[in-house]
Amino acid sequence: MEKQYYENRELSWLKFNKRVLEEAEDEKNPLCERLSFASIFQSNLDEFYMVRVGTLHDQLDSGVRENKTGMNCQEQLNAISKEVQSLMEYKDKVYRNLMSELEAYGVKNLKFNEFSKEEQEELRKYFVQEIKPFLSPQIVGKRQPFPFLKNQEIYAVVELNTKGNNTKIGIIPCTNSVFKRMIPVSPDGLRFMLSEEVILHFVDEIFDRYSVKSKSLIRIIRNADIDVDEALSDEEQDYRKAVEEVLKTRKKLCPLRMDYSRVMDDSIINKMCDYLALTKKQVFHSEAPLNLSYLFQLQSLLREHKELFYERRIPQKSPMVSEERSMIDQIKEKDILLSYPYESMKPFLRLLNEAAVDPAVVSIKMTLYRLANNSKVVEALMEAAENGKEVVVLVELRARFDEENNIHWSKQLEDAGCRVIYGLNHIKVHSKLCLITRKGENQIEYITQIGTGNYNEKTSKIYTDYSLMTSSVDIGMEAGKVLNYLSMGKTTPETSCLLVAPNCLQNKIVETIEDEITKVKEGKEGYIGLKINSLTDKVLIDKLVEAGKCGVKIQMVVRGICCLKAGVEGETDNIEVISIVGRFLEHSRIYIFGTYPDSKVYIASADFMTRNTVKRVEVAVPIYADNLKKKIIEDLSIFFRDDVKARVQKNGVYTKKSGETGLNAQEYFYARAYESVEQ
């Protein structure tokens, strides 16, 4: 029987994306930043369809049973379609309001009939000279089969009448790197028309032997849920080449959604559904442009209006780090914790660069999941290998949508002399782990870095994450054990200080929650504080609910999916859940068990999702230094004081706080970082 405190995973995610769209509507955010949230909402929704809806679609005929909320695949797909219909209408309203507000700054996305006669003539010339030569129109018929429509690209669809009064469909690809998307009419580019709208306006000149009955724009979202492991059943096949081959299939997977603009006749919608094997529930009307990524380009035209953007923030120097001294020497003296994006990633890069040239360093071993395009991390590892260090790098080639980038870097690392390994069968390596081994005067020394986020210089400026650097021998030896097992294609069977999925994380968290329950039964105070991106793991949800019912106070910051409904009478009364969607993407994971000074505090790469806790390699590291432990506990408490961006979840419904203090946690942390430097 479905438990009343469960929330459906997919519907919970759609609630999260609605919170993103609410930020686009929030007038307290600078206007151009609201454009970003609108565009992020759309890219989020595209990825949701490509991955999650794609998975449900694949499971329809596989006999997969009901999920924890009692819904089967078809019921979930139906519920998603209904909710997305509502979200699309909300998106159109938000977009309309944004464009209306932008008019005060001269911005106008115009229709052809809104231009002057001179401007119309200029557009016509531009179309004839710069667009028309590069178009590839097609008419669908018996001798012209329906074309393959690329994922996420825009097409003009035209209903045509022949001289014999027959109806045909004409299709024109509108996405082309040769011509601009925003076609400017004013010198500053603020008055413009989108290229797909220009193409649609002049379709009569393209299909000049037919009469145009109706015309519209469409955009297809295809399934991108490829199972790399399933495709790599041949043990002798080169893994990297096999991944490259599998990636080619992603572009050809089945359509899952069609968005269209303007008015499209039902008969044409039906024909398109037949061609694309879609149902009407998978078709959505949009008043806003079908691809909102151009809003970022629009932002660049308004940069001189500083009031339309967030106040500039720069990652600051960490007060724990001296720029005059060796990073290795400083870490040997004390544990160092960096907090991104408030503090710079540079100390960690310095550590890698030092290790690359340090005569005492014997080896550097590291797991890589997502990397920047111009990765300084990879440069340091390559230099270390060229200097004769043993460099072992696990590159996870299955990091979704980053596969091609990771394939590129794996080749570069190999060419530089690094030993590159590619992870385990059916288990992604998602941990953020780096181990530097040195030969000291009398003993082996370890410098270990464990973080909550990727080794990516770009995202370190927009994602919130923690990075611990420590010389702890216990942590170093256990990190070495984890990395050695990985290099042998195995998972770590047991650990003593680290929590390491898939074998030693979920079970150890359950044991630690049980310890808090025992405290309450003994008349002591029990406490659990968590900060994670998502909560879906049924084992952990049920254990948290049990702890809450026993009297353990539970506070959770869950940014995205949360399959636990807080505040359900008699079930989750003792559980508080908030979500924060703001300027920076909340990405750090914190686990706190017990009250200070007896707290067990961890930072981790793992969310409380089954895919993280028992189906991936993840690492959580204990925080031993008392000052760092206090800092993380204080950081978590700040989130619960936030009454600007925090939304309180009760029974699955998210509402913003009243805003009595005006505390924005992210702004607070940045102000603290600036003050630390000044002091």
N, C-alpha and C positions, 0 to 999 in steps of 0.2 A: 504493500500500500504506500502511496506517495506521502512523504512527510511534509507537513505544511510549512516547514522552514526551508525547503528546497526551492531554488529559482532556476529556471531553464537557462542553460549556458548561452545559447544563441540569443535569446531574448534579453538576457542580461547584457550581452555585448552591444546590442542595438541601443539599449538604454545608455550605455557608456558613450556611444557615438552621438547620441542626442545631446549629451552633456557638452561634447565638443561643439556641436552646432549652436548650443545656447551661448557659448563664448563668442560666437560670431554675431550674436544678437545683442550681447551685453554692451550697452553704451558706455560703461565704465572702462572698457578696453579701448585703446586708440583705434581709430577707424581703419587704418591700413592693416593693423594686426588682426582685426576682425575678418579681413579678407583671407588671411592665412588660415584661420579656423574653418572658414567655409570651404576652402580648397582641401584642407586636411580631412574634413568630414567626408568629402567625396572620395578621396584616395583611400581612406579607411574602408568605406563601404565597398569600393571595388575589390580591395584585398579580401574583405570578409566573404564576398561572393566567390572569388577565385579559390579561396582555401576552405573556409568552413561550409559554405553552401555546396561547393564542389564535393566535399567529403560526404555530406548528407546525400547528395545526388548519387554518388558512387555506391552508397550503402543501401539504396532503395531496394535493389534486387538481391542483396547479399544475405538477407535473413537476419540482419542485425536487430537485436531486441530493443525494447523500450529503454529510454535512459532513466536517470534518477527521478525525473519529474513525471514519469509515466507516459511520455509522448513518444510515438514512433517517428520514423524519418519523415513520412509524408505529412504528419500532423505538424511537425516542426517547420517544414518547408511552407506549409499553408500559413502558419502563424507568422513566419518571417515575411512572406509576401504582404500580408495585411499590415504589419508594422512598417515595412519599408514604404508602402503606399502613403501612409501618414507622414513619414519622415521626408519623402520627396516633396510633398505639399508644403511642409514646414520649411524645407530648404529653399523652395521657390519664393516663399514669403520673405525669408531672411535676405536672399539675394536681391530681391526687388527693393527692399529697404536700404540695403548697402549702396546700391547704384543710385538711389534717390539722394542719399546723403553725399555721395561723391560729386554730384552735380555742382555743389557749392564750390568745388575746386576745379571746375571746368571739364570734368570727366563725363563723357557721353558715349555709350555703346549704342550706335544709331542704326535705324533701319534705312534702307535705300531712299525711301520717299521723304525722309527727314533731312536729307542733304539739299543744298542749293543746286540749281541747274549746272553751275560750273563744277561743283564738287561731284555731282553725278557723272559728268563727262570725264573727270579725272579718274573716277573709279572704273568707268567703262574701259578707258585706255589701259589702266593698270591690269584689269582682268584680261584683256586681249593680249597684252604684251608679256605679263609676268605670271599669269596663272593658267590660262587656257592651253598654252603649248605643253604644259606638264600634266594635264589631266588625262585619265584613261577611262572614259565612259564605256558602259556596257549595257546592252539590252538583253534581258533574260528571255529566252525562247527555246524552241526545240533544238536549235543548232547552237545556241549560246547558253550553256548550263549556268545555274546560279553560281556566282563567284564565291571564293573563300573570303570571308570578312574577318579582318585581323582584330585581335583582342584590343579593346579600348580605343580603337580608331573611329573617326567620324566619317559617315557616308551620306551622300545625298540620295534619297530614294524618290523617284518621280513616277507618277502614274500617267501613262501616255496613251493617247487614242490614235489608232491608225486610220488611214483613209477609208478602210473597210469597216470602221467603227469597232474594231477589236481593241482590247486593253492589254497593254504590255507594261512591264516594270523596267525602268532605267535606273542604273546604279552608278554613282561616281565617287571614288575615294577622295576625301577632302583633306586628309592628313598628309602633308608633304613637307619635307625639310627644305625644299627649294624656295618656297615663298613664305612670307611672314604669316603668322596667325592673326595678329592685330594689324590691320591695314590702316595706317594713319591718314586722316584727311586734313588735320590741322598741323602746323609746323611742330608743335610740342608733343604731338601724338596722343593727346588726351581725348580728342574727338576721333573715333575710329569705327570700323566695322570689322567683324570677324570674318576671316577668309571663307569659312564654310557658308556663311550667310551671303557673301558675294557670289559664290559659286551657285548657290540655290537661286539667287535672283536672276542669274543669266542662263539658267538651264534651257530656256527657250532657244537660245542661240547654239547650245550644244546639241540638243535633240531637235534640229530645225526641220526635220521631215515629219515630225509628229506634232500634235497639239497636246499641250500639258494640261492634264485634268486636275492634278493635285501634286504637291511636293512637300517633302519633309526631310529632316535630318535624323539619322539613327546612330546609335553607338552600342556595340555588342560587348558584353563581359563574358569571357570564357572560363571554364574550369582550368585551374592551374595546379590542382592537387595531384602532383606526380609522386609515385612511390619509387624513389631511387633504389631502395634495397631490393624491392621485388624485381626490378629490371636487371639487377646485378647478380643473378643466380649463378652465372658462370664463374667458378673460382679462379680460372686461369686468365680471365679477361682483365686488361689494364683498368684499374679503378677510375683514374682520372679521365681517360678517354671514354669510358662507359658513361660517366656522369655527363660529359659533353654531349654524347649521343642522346641520352635521355632528355636533356634540356630542350632539344629540338622538338620533341613531341609535345612539350607544354604549349607551344604556340598553336597547336592544331586540335586541342581538346574541345569538347562540346560546349556550345553556348549555354549560358545559364540565365542571362538577363538581356533584355533589349530596352533601351531608353529611346524615346523619340520626341521631337519638338513639333511645334505647330499642330495642325489638325491632320490626322491620317485616317483615311476612310477605313471602315471596318473590314471591307473586302481585301484591302491591301495589308492590313494587320494580320488577317487570317492567312494570306499567302506567305507573308514573311515568317509567320509562326510555322507554317508547313515546311518552308525551305530550311529553317533553322532548328526544327524539332523543339519548338517552345510552346508553352501554353499561354493563354491570355493572362494568367496570374504572374507570368514572368515578364510581362511587358508594362513599362511605366512611362507616363507622360511627364515631360519636364518643360517648364516655362523658361528656366534658366538655361544658359549654354550647357551643352552636354559634357563639356570638359572645362572645369573651372581652374585648371592649372595656369591659365593666362593671367589670373589675378596676381600672381607673383611678379609677372612682367609689368603689370599695371602699377604695382607698388614701386618699382624702380623709377617710374616716371614722376613719382610724387615725393622723392627723398628730400627735396628742399623744404618740405613742410614737416619739420621735426615733430610738431605736435600730433601728427598722425601716427607716430611710431612710439614704441616703448623707449624709455630713457636708456641710453647706451650703457651696457654692463660688460665688464671685462673680467674674466677669471683672475683672481688675485693670488699673490704669493701666499703660501701657507706659513702661518706664524711658527709652525713646528720645524720649518726647514731653513737652514742657513745656506745662502748662495755661495758663500766663500769656502765651504767645507765639502769634502767628499760625501756623496750620498751614502756610500757603503759605511763609512765611519759613523755617520749620524744614525743610521739604522741599527748598527751594532750597539749603540748607546741606549736607544729607546725605540719603541714602536711608533711608526708615523702613519697617521690616517689622513688621507686627502678626501675632500668633499667637493665633487664636481656638480655644477659648473662654477660654483662659487669660488673654488680654488683651482689653480691651474694644474694641468696634467704634466707640466714640464719637469717636476722633480722625478716622476717615474721615468720619463724619457732620458733624463740625466743619468738615472741609475743604470738603464740599459746601455747607454753610451759609455759609461765608466766601465761596466762589466766587459764590454767588447774589447777594451784595451788593457784591462787590469791583468798583469802577469800572474796573479794568484788565482784568477778565475779559471776553473777547469771546464765547466759546462754551463750552458743556459738551456733550460727545458721550458716549453711554453705551450699552452693551448690557445688557438686562434679561432674565433667564430665569425665576427664581422670586422672588417678593416676599412680605414679611410682609403680613398683613391690614391692619394700620395702619402703612403704610410711611412712615418718616421720610425715606427716600431720595427717594421720589416727591414728598413735601412740599417738599424742598429744590429739586428740579428745577422744580416748578411755580412756586416763588417766584422762581427765576432767570429763568424765561420772563416772568413778570409784571414783572420789573425790566428787561426789554428785552434780556436775553442771548439769543443764539441757542442753543436747546436742541434737540438732535437725539437721539432715543431710539429704539433698535431694541428693540421688545418682541416676544419670541418667543411667539407665540400658541399654538404647538404643544408647549409644555412639558407633558408628559403629566400629567394630573389637576390641573394648575394653569391650564388654559386659561381657565376662567371668571373666575378672579381676574385673570389678565393682560388679558383683554378689558375688565374693569372699569377697571383702571388705565390702559389705553391711552386710554379715553374721557376719564378725568379729565385726563390729560396733554394731550390734544388741546384740551380745553376751556380749559386754562390757557395755551394758546398755544405748546406744544411741537410740534416737527415729529416725528411718530411714523411709523416705518417698521416693516414686519413680516417682514423676513427674506427668504430666498431660496427659490426653487422647489426642493423635494426635499432641501434642506440646512438643518438646524436650526442656529441660531446659539447656541452653548452657551458662548461665551467670556465672561469676566468682565473687562470692559474699560471704563475711564472716562478720558476725556481732557479736561483743562481748558486752554484756550488763552488766554494773557494777552498784552496789548500792553505790553511793558516800555518803558523809557526809550529804549533804542537797538536793541532786537531783540524778536522774538517769543519768549515763554517758554511752556514746556509743563510741566504737572504731570500725570503719568500714574499711574493706579492700575490694577494688574493683580492679580487674585486667583485662588485655587483654588476658591472657593465663591461662592454666590449673595449678592446684596445684600439679605440677609434678616436683620433684627435678631433674630428669634426663633431661627433655626437657628444664628446665630453664637454662641449660648450652649450649644448641644448638639452641634454639628459641629466637628471640628478642621479649621482652614483657615489659609492664609497670605494676607496682603494686603500687597503692595508698593506704596509711594508714592514716586515718583522724579521729579526734575526733569531727568533725562538727555535731552538734545536728540535723540540718536539714537533712543532708545526712543519719545520723544514724536512725532517725525516719522514713524516707522514705524507707530505706533498710529494716527496721523492718516490714513495711507495705507490701513490696514485698514478704518477706519471710513468713509472716502470711497468705497472700493470697495463696501462694504456698502450705502451710501446709493444707489448706482447699480445695485444688484441683482446685483453681481458678487463673486467671490472674489478674494483677493489672489494674483497670479500668482507673485510671488517676494519674498523678504525677505532682509535682511542680518543683523539681530540677533535678532528675534523668530522663534519657530517658530509658523507659522500654518497650521492645517489648513483646507481639505483638500489644498492643493497643496504646502505647505512645512513639513510636520511629520514624517510617516512617513519620507519620503526623507532628510530631514536627520538624523533619529535613526539611520537605517541607516548613513549616512556617518560619524556620530560613533562608533557601535559599531565600525565598520571601523577608525577611528583607534586605538581601544583594542587591536584585534587586531594592528595594525601595531606598536604599542609592544611587545607581548609578543614578536613575531617579531624585534624589534631588541634583545631582552634586557632590556627595561624592564618595570616593573610596570603591569599593566592592571587597571582597576577600573570597575565599573558598579554604582551604587546607585540603586534605584528605590523609590518609595512611590506606589502607585496603588490604586484601588478594584477594578479588574478587569483581567485580561490574557486577551484572546482573539485578538488580531491575529496571524494565521498568519505574515505576513511578519516581524514583529518577534520572534515566538517562535523561528522558525527562525534568525534572525540572532543572538539571544541564545544559543541552543544552540551555534551555530557558534563564537561568542566564548568561551563556557565551555570548549568542547573544545580551543580553542587556548591556554587557560591564563589567560584573563581571569577575575578573581574577580568574581562577581556575587551581590549581596545584594538581595533584594526583599521589601518588605512589601506583600502583596496582600490587602486586607480580604475581598473577596468571591470572585467567579469567578476561577479560575486554571486556564487550559487547558494549562498546562505542569506536568508532573510533575517535581519536583526529586529529585535523588539517584538517578536511574536509571543503573545501572552502564554506563559507557562512553558515556553520552549527556549526562547533566546532573549529573555528580558535582561539578562546580565551581559549581553554582548553589544558593544557599540561599534558601528561601522561608518566610516566617512570615506568619501572619494574626493580627490583634489585634481582638477583639470585647470592648468594655468599656463603661464608663459613658457615654462620648461616642462618637459615630459618627465613625470615622476617615475623613476626606474629603479631606485635603490631598494634593496630588500633587507629588512631588519627583523630578527627574531629576538624577543626579550621574554625570559621566563623568570618570574620571581621579582620581589621588590629589592631595591638597592639597600644595603651594599651586597646582598647575597644573590643578586641577579646573575643569570647566565645570559650573556649577550652575544649574538652572532650577526655577521653580515653575510649575505649569500647571493649566489647566482640564480637560485631556484625560487620560483613562485610555488604556491600550494596548488599546483595542477598535477593530475596524475601523470601527464607527459613529462613533467619535471621531476616528480618525486620518485617514480619507479620505472621510467622509460628513457631517461637521459642520464648522462654523467654530469652531475652538478656538485658544487662544493660550497659548504658554509664553514666559515672560520670563526672560532671563539675570539672574543676581544678580552685579552687578559689585563692590559694596562688600565688602571683605575681611572685615570683622567679621560681616556678614550671611551671607556664604558659609560662614564657620567655624561660625556658629550652626546653619545648616541641616544641615551635615555632622555636627555633634555630635548634633542632634536625631535624625537617622536612626540613629546608632550607639546611642542610648538604647533605641530599639525592639528592637534585637537583644540588649540586656542584660535586657530585660523577661522575667521568669520567673514572672509572676503571670497575665497575660492573653494572652501570646503563645503561639500554637500553631505548632509546627514541622511543615511539610508535607514528607513524603517519599513519593515514588511515589504521590501522590494521597491519602495518609492523614495526618490532622492529629492530633498529640498535644501535650498541654501539657508545658511544661518541668518540671523537678523542683522548682523553687521554692527554690533554695539561698540566693539573696540577698534574695528578697521584693521585688524592684524592679517596681513597676507604673508603666509609662512615663507614663500619663496623670496619675496622682497626683504623679509626679516633676515634670512640667511645671507643674502647678498650684502645688506647693510652691515651685518656682523663681520663679514669677510673684509669689507672696506675699512671698518673701524680697527680691526686687528692689525692691518698694515700700517695705518696711521699711528697707532700706539707703539 
